[in-house]
């Protein structure tokens, strides 16, 4: 599973803080999924703030084939 953390950060405000916020969102969800029985080696988290992602305050979970 790929867990993506997103933010609605405007282009002129994108900075290290928005990257950290997006990454932390994804990691919190990944931790919860791992604590509920999914092998952590099957999980991946990435932060995509602002235009790098959806541009919304959300976390997306994607099932991907490796």
Backbone torsions as a table, in degrees:
resi	resn	phi	psi	omega
1	UNK	NA	139.8	173.2
2	UNK	-108.3	122.1	178.5
3	UNK	-107.5	122.1	-178.7
4	UNK	-111.0	127.8	173.7
5	UNK	-98.7	130.0	-177.5
6	UNK	-121.5	158.3	172.0
7	UNK	-136.1	162.7	177.3
8	UNK	-100.8	37.7	-177.4
9	UNK	-70.3	126.1	176.8
10	UNK	-65.2	154.5	-178.1
11	UNK	-52.2	-42.5	-176.2
12	UNK	-74.3	-5.2	-179.8
13	UNK	-112.3	-2.1	-179.5
14	UNK	-62.8	126.6	179.3
15	UNK	-157.5	-172.4	-179.9
16	UNK	-59.5	-34.4	-179.8
17	UNK	-63.1	-43.6	-179.5
18	UNK	-67.6	-35.1	175.2
19	UNK	-62.8	-44.8	-179.5
20	UNK	-64.6	-43.3	179.2
21	UNK	-59.7	-47.8	-179.5
22	UNK	-62.8	-43.5	179.6
23	UNK	-64.0	-43.5	179.7
24	UNK	-62.7	-37.9	177.2
25	UNK	-59.1	-46.6	-178.9
26	UNK	-65.0	-41.7	-177.7
27	UNK	-68.0	-34.5	177.5
28	UNK	-63.4	-44.4	179.4
29	UNK	-66.9	-42.1	178.9
30	UNK	-60.1	-42.0	178.8
31	UNK	-61.2	-45.0	-179.6
32	UNK	-62.8	-41.9	179.1
33	UNK	-63.9	-42.9	177.9
34	UNK	-62.3	-39.4	179.3
35	UNK	-70.1	-14.3	179.0
36	UNK	-103.3	21.4	167.8
37	UNK	106.8	-6.6	178.5
38	UNK	-83.8	129.4	179.7
39	UNK	-57.2	124.7	-175.5
40	UNK	-61.6	-22.8	178.5
41	UNK	-70.3	-13.1	179.0
42	UNK	-96.0	4.5	-176.0
43	UNK	-116.2	145.8	177.0
44	UNK	-142.0	140.2	-179.1
45	UNK	-123.7	140.4	176.0
46	UNK	-143.8	146.3	177.5
47	UNK	-102.3	131.3	-178.9
48	UNK	-132.6	80.8	-177.9
49	UNK	-75.6	152.7	173.5
50	UNK	51.7	-133.1	-175.8
51	UNK	-70.8	-9.9	174.9
52	UNK	-69.4	-21.0	-178.2
53	UNK	-129.1	-138.2	-175.8
54	UNK	-80.6	-17.5	-176.3
55	UNK	75.6	16.8	179.1
56	UNK	-123.6	159.1	173.6
57	UNK	-81.9	98.2	-178.4
58	UNK	-162.9	166.4	171.0
59	UNK	-123.4	129.1	178.6
60	UNK	-110.0	139.8	175.5
61	UNK	-114.2	122.9	-178.2
62	UNK	-120.0	133.4	173.8
63	UNK	-93.4	118.7	-176.5
64	UNK	-121.0	148.6	176.9
65	UNK	-94.3	126.6	-179.2
66	UNK	-101.2	NA	NA
